[in-house]
Amino acid sequence: MPEYLTPGVYIEEIETGPQPIEGVSTSVTGAVGVTLQGPTTGKPLLVTSFSEFQATFGGFLPDPDPGLKNQWALDETDGGQWWQFPLSVKGFFDNGGQQLYVKRVFAAGGGKPGKGATASAAQFYQGLTAAVAQDVNATSTEVRLSHLIDVTAGKALNFYTPGNATPLNGAAALTVVSYDAPSNTVTFNNPLGFSLKAGRDIAIIEKRQSQGAQNNTLKFSAKAYGDWGNNLSVRVSPMVGGTFTILPDPADPNVGAPFTTQATADTPAGSAIPVADVSGFKVIAGPPAFNDHVRIQGQEYVISAIDNANSKIAVKDLLGNAGPSALVPSGTSVTRLRPALTPAAGKKTIHVSGASGIYDNAIVQLDSGTKKDTVIVATNGVTGEVVTFTTAPTQPYFEGQKLRIIEVEVDTQNVVDNVVVASEVIQNLRLHDDQTSNFIVTGVGLRSKLVNVQTQPGPGGGYSETDLTVFPTAKDIPWVQLTGGDDHLEQLTVEDFVGVDGGSGLRTGIQALEDITDISICIVPGMWSQTVQSALINHCETLKYRFAILDPPDNLGIDDIISFRAPLDTEYAALYYPWIQVMDPSVVRNADLAPSGHMAGIYAQTDIARGVFKAPANVEISMISKIAQDVNAREQALLNPIGINALRYFPERGNRVWGARTLSSDSDWKYINVRRLFIYIEASIDYGTQWVVFEPNDQRLWARVRQTITDFLTTTWRGGALQGASPDQAFFVQCDLGTTMTQDDLNNGRLICVVGIAPVRPAEFVIFRIQQIMQALPAS
């Protein structure tokens, strides 16, 4: 109750009217079957078109070898043609289906280690490589790479063509003279002497180690079991996760104020530069020598000498060559770069612009323009603009130089017949396990649809989260092919279709459909196994708001289909006969196909176009070549009374569904649309009245419940789903003390509402009674 503690006007909202009930979907289908690829764990996935199905689960399945095919196709009790599942999915969408949840079936091997399907995998070792990013001819001294991480002046690099054990430059490595970070270009001491091709050749920055457990770093494996994973290739590359500008150290006594002067005369390359003022420059004897740096025409130089008498400065480039490298016109700005970090003993801090973007335990490289330090940011190592490292850098650094965060990029490709059918690029991953989704193992696991990864320390501690010299690297080529994936379909069993209940997200087979509440139609196309169909019927009967479409074996005669139907008795399933014939695009020929996929599409389309109350019959079956066996009226007279729905061909009207019955022996539930209409109404009321739970159980609540359900059923009646010329003739809703409830019910927390509806039934037998009328003769 609200409290009224002070005088005044109180405006309050109260709920007294009915809560609207929104009708549940009846056209969402759940399908269980074998696919080329796709996840073998987790909940069923929604696909809304056949192209989306192909992207996630692959294309058409080839027929298994003759022995395995006969093992399944000739088993009249527990057989099926599971290899036609993708064709059934296509039939679903061809016939108007729009939403299909798919659960992939795989050979689980009875849960025994070493049995069942396997996932492909590949091992990464140690080293650091960079891909050649632009074609280069043999006379060039410059090469553009995918990154310059750990590239420094004086470092020797080898270049390899994938698959070759020896480097292109033989025994003599090329030495880096300089590098340009913005363009990722390296200049070498000599011409290459060989050409390089972008996307093929690689540079070895840190030596690759031999294969072996002691050098293992990462192990990648396909996200799901099966042969498909052998088409996967993975590339692991370092990347720059962020670039930050180094600031001067305000605590350094040599920092001083910002200082800029100008050249007072044109200065040829390599000559001392006359400037307006030299008072702001310093030359520090050391040790170590720590002369001022200056920026001239966008280039960084080191002051080698100061001529105070003539107001000149002599400079060298960062490699020690006399500068400047080009004419310096009079009036050019000469700006002092103040010291940021003097490599004094134990100094582990540096000031960085935008340091809030740097995180604890990040791998960073400080870049002086010629040398680099790789250091780790300490835990709680960022305070304002100050960044603290776990070890002290060894090189001096100046204002304007760069700090770069080193992260990881994982690229994955699924290549089938030399065509990339799927690819992923996952960037900004971290080698350090920071307990977030940025860690490479966690990030790939969450963001990749193709692969998982795990660290492989090995006996020698091969994996390192801090040392770029043991960065995860392929042995010979940038892309590593995953191997060892196998569907082991010879171990597939009917129990794999039934599945196991491991809880939400851990269920398999038919059991996994329970994870998706929206599903209302269930199919396991092509499987006539009694074990599988019993599990599917039990699934629908247990959850109550679902309806199954069953398939018989192919090529059955009338007596055979009657025998097949005999043990089935359920109001939650329907059976269609015979099979249909469709064009199989994968082999460009007709194939006989179980009808459940096409029928599920027809159910969905009928629900969408007309409503669940309309029987899914007298509807043309789309995208089929023909019905595999003819059924005439005399034969259907034997099938229809026992709930076998015939598929028939009619001249001028095409191939049609010519039956609308369930497999129930109860005449109240013999029609599919009646059973599914009740499912729709029951589920809608169930989901739409959850607000009633724990409300005060009195007359006001009963009235709201009656009105809520009455409004919903009135709308349902107006849509044509119920009989009667008025709502009173179509349904009733009772909920009150004395009629539906006793005081004992109230004392035990029960609210009981009785609802009666009059469903429309299909005009299954249209009878026109025609009589002959004799014309009377006129009177004479």
N, C-alpha and C positions, 0 to 999 in steps of 0.2 A: 504494500500500500504506500502511496506517496505521503510525505509528511508536509503539513501546512503549519509553519512555525511563525510566519509573519502575516499581517493583514495584507490583502492585495487580490489581484485577479490572477487565476491560474488557468492556463490553456493546456489541455491534455488531449492526447490522441488515444482512442480505444478501438480495438478491432472487434466488430460485431458481425460483419457480413461474411459470406462464404469466401474461402480461398480458391482461386481458380485451379483447375486440374488441366495440365497440358498433356495431351495424348502422347504416349511413347512411340518411338519409331518401331515399325514392324518389318522394315525392309533391309536392316543391317544383317549381313550374313557372316557366319564364321566357317572357315574351311580349313581342313587338316589334310596335309599331303606332303609328298616328297618333292623337293625342288632342287635345282642345280646348285643354288647357293642361298645365302640368307642366314639370319641368326638362328642358332640352335639353342639359345638360352633366352630368357626374358619372356615378356608377354607377347601374344599375337600382335602383328603389325597391321595397321590399316593401309590398304591401297585403294585408290579410287579410279584406276584405269588399268588396262592391261600393260600399257607402257610403263606405268609406275611399278607394277608387279615385276616386270622384266628387269627394271633397274635394281630392285631390291633382291629379288629371288631368282633372277636369271631367266633364260628362255626355255624352249621346249627340251624335254628330256629325250635322249635316244633310247630306243628299245634296249633292254638288257640282253645279254648273250642268251642264246636259245635255251640252254639248260636252266638258267635262272628264270627266264620268261615262262617256260613250261611249268616250273615249280609253283608259280603263283597262278598262272592263267588256267591250269588244269585242276586246281584244287577247288572242288565245288563247295566245300564246307568253310574253309578259312582262306580263300584266295582273293584275288583282285588284280586289277591292272593299274597299279599305283603310278607307273611311268607316264600315264596320260593326264596327270593332274594339271599341268599348265594349259593343256587344251581345254579342260573343263573350266578353268579360270577365264580363259578367253571367251568361252561360251556364256559364262555368267555376264560379262560386260557386253557381249554382242546382243544379249536379250534384255538389256535395260537395267541390269544391276549397277549400283552406283557406289556402294560401300561394302568392302570385303575385308574382314580380318583374317589373316593367314597365319597359321602355325606350321612351321616346317617340321617334318618327321625325318628322323635320322636313325641309323643303326646304333642303339645305345649299348649293345653288347651285354645286356642284362646287368649293367652296372659293374661288370667285372673288369679289373685293370688289364690293359692290353687287348681288350676286346672292343669291337664296335668301331665306329668312324673315328678318324684321327684328324688333327689340325696340322696344317703346314707350319713350318717355323724356319727361322734363320738366325745365325749368330753374328754379332758384330764384335770386332776386336779393337785394338788400340791404334791410335795415330791421329793425324789431322790432315785433311786434304781440302783443296778448293777446286771447283770446276772452272774450266776455261770458259769465259763468258762471251768471247768474240773470236771469230776466225783470225788467225795470224799467219803471215808468210815467213819463210825461213830467214829472211834478211832483217827482220824486225828485232829490236832490242826491248820492245815493250809488249806486255801481255796484260790483258784485262781479265781479272778473276772474279769469282762469285763473291769473295770476301777477302779481307786482308788481315783477318784475326791471326795474331802471332807472327805476322810477316814484319820483319825488321831489316834495316840496312845491314848488309854484311851476311845475311842468312843465305845459305845455299839451298836451292830448290831443284828437284828432279821432276820431269814431266813424263806421264805414262799414258799410253793408249790402253783402254780396258782390255784385259785378256792377255796382255804381254807381260812377261815376268821381268823384263829389263826396261830401264827408262829409255825414252826417246833420245836423251842426250848422253846415253852411254854411261861411262864411269865418271865423267866430268860434270858435276852439278853447276848450274848457273848461279852466280852470286848477285843478290839484290843490291843495287846501287842506291835506289831511292824508291819511294812509293807515294802515291797520291790517293788519300783516303776518299775524297768525294767521288772519284771515278773508279776506285778499286783497281788502279793501274800500277803495275810493277815495272821498273826499268832495271835491266840487267847489265852486267859489265861487258857482255859480248852479244853479237847477234845470235839468235836461237840456233840456226843451222838446220832447222826442220820446221815444218808447218804444223799448226795446231788447229783443231776443229772444235768449235763451241758445242757444248752439250755432250761431247764424247770424251775429250781428253781431260786429264786432271793433273794438278800440281800437288806434290807431296810437301807439306809444310813441316809436319813432324813425322818421323819415320814410322811406318806401319810395322807392327810387331807380328811375329809368326802366329799361326793358329795354335790354339791350345787353351786349356782351361785357365791357366795362369794369366792369360791375356784377354779373357772374356770380359765384355763390358755390358752389352745389352742383348737380350733375346727377344725377337719379335715373333709373334704367332698369329695365325689367322683368327679372326673374331669368331669364326664358326668352323665346325668340322667339315671335312669333305675335300674332294678333288679340286674344287674351285679355287682353294687357297694356293694351289701350285701356280696359279696365274698372277699372284701378287708379287710386286717388287717394292722394296722400301729403300729410301735414301735418308740418311741422317746428316744434317749440316749445321754447323754453327751459324749464328746470325747475330747481328747487332740489335739488341732489344731496346736501346735508347742511347743517345749521344748527349753528353753534358759538357758545358764549358767550365774549365778550371778557373778559379778566382785567386787573386793574390792572398797571401797569408797575412792578415793584419798584425799578427804577433811577431813577424819577421822584422828585425830592425833595419834590414836593407830594402824593405818594400817602398817606403816613401809615398809621395803623392803621385797621382797620374801625371804623366809628362809627355808632351808632344812638341816637336819643333819642326822646322822646315829646311829642306836643302836650299842653299843660297846660290848655287850655280849648277849648271848641267854637269853631271859626273859620269864619265865613261865607266863601262863595266870593269870591275876589278879594282877600281881606284877608291881611295879614301874620300868620304863624302863631307864637303863643307856644310855646316849647319848653323843656324842662327844662334843656338845656345847648346852648350855641352854640359851645363851645370847639373842637369838632372840624370846623367848617365853615370854608371859605376862599373869599375872593373875590380873584382874581388879576387885576391890572390889565392885564397884557399888555405890549406887543402880542405875539400877539393875545390878546384877552380870553378867559379860560379859567376861568370861574367853576365852582364845584362844581355837580354834579348831585345831585339827591336823588330817592328813590322814596317816594311817598305814596299809599296806597290803590291800589297797583299801577300808578300813573301816574308818568312821569318828568318832572321839572321842573328848571329852572335857577335857582340862587340869584341874585337880582338885588341883594340888599342884606342886610347883617347888622346888626341892632340889638343891640349887646352890652349896652347899659345896660338894655334891657327884655327881653333874651333872646328876641328875635324874629327870624324870617327872612322876607324877602319873596321870592316865587318867581314865575317865569313859565313858561308851557308852552314846548314846543320851537319853537313858531311865534312866540314873543314876546308872547303874550297874558298879561295878569295872571292869576295863579292863586292858590289852587287852583280847579279848575273846579267843585267842589261842596263842601258843608259838610264840614269836617274835625272829627270828634268828639274830645273830650278823650281822651287815652290812645292816639291813633293813632300808630303807629311812623313815624318820619321817618329814613330810612337814607341816609347819604352814599354816593354812587357815586364811587369813586376814579378818577382819570384813568388811561386806558390808553394813549393816544397823543396827544401834543401835536404839532401840525403844525409842528414845528421843521424847519429846512432839512435835507432829505436823510434824514429818519428813515424807515426802511423796515421796521421790525420791530414786531410786536405780540404780546402774550401771549394764548393762546387755550386754553380748557379742551378737553381731548380732541384736541389738535392732531395726534396720531398718525393721525387719520382724514383728514387733509389731505395731498394728494399734490403732488409737484413739477409746476410748470407749470399748476396748476389756475387757472381764472378764478374769482375770488372778488369778492363785493361786501361792503364794510363798510357797515353801516347804523346811522346815528346817530338814526334816528327821523324825520328830515326830509330829510337829505341822504345821498348814497351815494358811495362811491369804488369804482370797478372797477379791480382790480389783478391782477397775475399772481404766483403763488407762484414764487419763484426755484428754480432747480435746486439740489438739496440744501438747500432752504429751510426745512425743518422740523427743529428740534432741541429735543427735549423739548416745552415749552409755547410755544416761541418760533417764530413764523412770519416769514420774511423775504420781501419782495416785490421785484419787479424795478424798481418805481418807488415814490416816496413818496406816501402818501395826502395829500389836501389838507384833510380835515376833522378836527376833534378827535373822539376817541372815549373812552367811559367804560365802566367796569365794568358788565357785564350787557348791554351792547348786543351786536349780533349780527354774525357773519361767516357768509356763505352761499356755498357752492360752486355755481357756475352750470354746469349740464350741459345735455344735449340729449335730447329725446324725439322719436322718429320713429314716427308712426302711419301705417299703411297699410290701405286697404280695397279689397276686390275686390267691386264692386257690379254685379250682373247684373239687369237689368229692375227696378231700384230696390230690389233685395233684397241685403243684405250677405251674401255667401256665404263670405267669409273676411276676417279682420282680424288685425292684429298691432299690438302696442304694444311698442316697444323703448326702454327708459329708460336713464338714467345713462350716456349716451354723451358723449364728450369731443371738443371741437373741435380740441384740440391732438393732434398725432400723437406719442403717447408710446410707439409701437412695441408696443402691447398691443392686445388685443381690445376695449378700451374706446374706442379712436379711432373716430369716427363711420363712417369708410369701412370699417375692418376689422370693427367690431361689426355693422353692418348686413349686410355680406357674409357673416358667419358665422351670424348669428342670424335673419336674415329668410329666409323661403321665397318671398317675393314680389318683392323689389326688391334692386338693388345701388345704390351711390352712389359718386360720385367728386367731388373738389374741382375747382373751375373758377376758378383765379386770374384768368384773363383778362389782357389787356394792361395794365389799370389796377390789377391786384392786387386784384380784387373780393373774393376769399375771404380772411377774416382769422380766425385762431384766437384772437385776443386782444381784438378790438374788438366790443363788443355793438351798436354803432351800425350795423354791417354784418352783423348776424345773418342767416342764410339765411331768406328770407321769400318768400312767394308774391306775385305782382304785385297781384292784386285780392282774392283770397279765401284763407282759411286752407288749404283743400284744393286741391291742384293735380292736375289730371287728366293722366295720361300719354297720349301720343298717338304715332302713327307705327308701331304694331305691325302686322305683316302676315304671315300664314302663307305667302303666295305658293305655294299648293298647285298652281298651274299649272306650277310649276317642280319639283315632286316627281318623283323618278326611282326606278327599282328599286335603283340604287346607294345611295340613302339608306336603304333597308331593309337592304342588305348591311352598310353602314357601313364605317368605317375603323378601323384599329388604331393609336391614338396612345399606347398604353401604359395602365397601370392608371388608371382614373378618367377617361381621355380617349378611350375607345373610343365608337363610335356604332353604331347598328343592331344586327344580330345579333352583331357582334364584341363588343359591350358585355356580352353574357351571360357572357363568359369571366371577368368581374370577380367573379362570384358563384359560389363553389365548390359551394354547396348545391343548385344547380339540377340536376334530373335529367330533366325533361320540357321540350321546347322547341316553341314554336308561333309562327307568324306568320299569324294568322287572316285568311282571305279572300284571301291572296296565292297565286295559282297560277303566278306567274312562274317560269320555269325558272331564271333567274338567282338569284332569291331562294331557291327550294327547293334548288338546288345548294349555295348558301352555307350553308343550314341543315343539310343532310346532311353537308357537309364539316366543319362546326362540331362535330357530334355524333361523327362518325367520328374526328376529330382528338383530341378530349378523351376519347372512349371511354365515359365514364360518363354519357352523355346519350342520350335517345331523342326523335326528332322525330315530330310528327303533322302530316301534310300535307293540304292541301285541293286538290281538283280545281276546275276552272271549274264554274259553275252550268249547269243545264239540258243536261247532256250525255246523249246516248243511250248505249246499251250499247257500240256500236262505238266511239263517241267516247272513253268512259272507258277502254276497252281500249287505244286508241291513245295516250291521255295517259299511261297507266301504262308503256307499252312501254319507254321509255328509262331507267326507274328500276330500280336494282338495289342495294339496301343492306339490311343487317340492322339498321340503326339508325333505321329510320323505318317508319311505317305510313300507309296511305291509306284514307280512308273516303268512301263514295259511297252515296246522293246527298246534296245539301244538305238542310237542315231548314228548317222554317218556324216563326218565333217572332213573338210580339207585340212590336212596337216601341213602347215607352211614349211616346217623344217625339212620335210622329205618330198614335198610337192606331190602328195598322193592322198587319196581318201583313206580314212581310218574309222573303224567302228569305235564309238565312244559312249560311255555311260551317260545317261541323260540328266543326272542330278545338278550338274553345274548350270546347264541351260535352264532347267526348271527353277533353280534358285533365282536366276536373273528374271524369269517370267513372274515369279512371286513378287519380287521387288518392284518390277515395273508396274504390275497390276495394282499393288498397294499405292504406289505413287500417283498413278493416273486415275484410279477409281476409288480405292480404299480397300482395307483388309477384309471388308464384308463381301467383296466381289470374289467369286470363286475363280482361281487361276486356271480357267479352262476355256475352251473354244477360242484359244489364242494361238496365233501362228508362231511356230518355232523358227527363229531367225538364224541365218548363217549356218545352215546345214545343207548337205548335198541331198540327203533323203533319209527316210526312216529305214533302219537296217532290215526290218522284216515287216511284211504286210500283216495287218490285223483287220479282219472284216467284221461286219456287224454280228454275225453268228458267233464268232469267237469272242467278241467283246461281251456278248450276252452271258458267257461263262465267267468272264473276268470281273466285270463291273460289280455284280452283287457281293463279291468277296473282297472288294476294296483294292483291286489292281487297276490302276489308271492307265488306259491305253493311249498310245501316241499313234495317230492314224493319218494317212494321206487321203485327201478328198480332191478329186478332179475340179479344177477351177477355183479351189479354195486353199490348196497347198497342204503343208504338213502342220497338223494341229494337235493340241493337247485335248484329249476327248475323255476326260475323267476328272472328278473333283472329290474323291473319297479318301478318308483316312483308313488306317488298318485296324480300326476299332470294331469289336463285335457289339458294342453298345450303340443302338440306333440313334440315341441322343447326340452322339459325337461322330456320326458317319461322314459328315461333310467337312472338308478342310477349312472352308471359310468360316464355318460356325465355330470350330475349335480355335482358330486363330483370332476370330473376333473376341471370344471370351478371354483369350490370352491378352489381347490388346486392352480390353476394358479392365481386367483384373490388375494388370501391371500398371496401367495409368492411375487407377484409384490407389494402388499400393504406394507408388512413388509420389502421388499428388496429395496424400493425406498424412505424410509423416509429421506434419506440424501438430497433429492431434495428440501425439504421445506426450504424456505428463501434463496435459491441460486439465483443469478442474472438470471432473466428470459429472456435469449437471445438465439441466434442460437447455441452457444457452449453448453449450458445446454440441449437444445432439442436434439442435436446430441448425447450427452452422454446418455440421457434417451432412445433414439431409440436403441442405440447400446446395452445398458444394458438389455433391454427387449428382443431384438433380440437374444442375446447370450443365455439368459435363455430359450426362446422358441425353439431355435435350439437344445439345449440339450434335451428338452422335446420331440421334434419330433424324435430325434435319439433314444430315449428310447421306441418309438412305441406308444406314446400317441396321435399323430396327424396323419391325413391322408396326402397323397401326396407323390410323388416321390422325391420332393425337398422341401426345406424350403419355397420357394415362393408359392408352392401349399398348404402348411400346415398352414401358418399364414401370417399376415401383421402387420406392426407397423407404424403408421403415427403420427407425432408430428411436426408441423411447422406452421408458420404464413400463413394464406390463406387457408390452408386445414383443420386444426382442430382448429385454433385460429384466432380471429380477434384482432384488436388493442384495442377494448373495453375490451376483455378478459385480455390482457396484463395490461391495465390501472387498472383493478380490481384485479390484482395479481393471475390470473388463468393460469395454465399450463394444457392444455388439450391434452391427448394422446389417440388415438383410436387404439385398438388392435382387430384384428379378428383372430380366430382360427378355424380349421376344425377338430373337435374331431372324433376319431374313435368310431363307434357304434358296439354293439355286433351283431354277426351273430345269431340272434334270430330264424330265420326261414331258415334252411339249405335245399335248394331245389335242388334235382337232377332230371333233366328232361331226361327221357329215352324214346327212340323211337325204334320201330321195323324196321329193315332193311331187305327187301326181297332180297335174293341172286338171281341174274340173271342167267338163264340157259345158258350153253355154246351154241354157234351157231352150227347148224348141218352141 
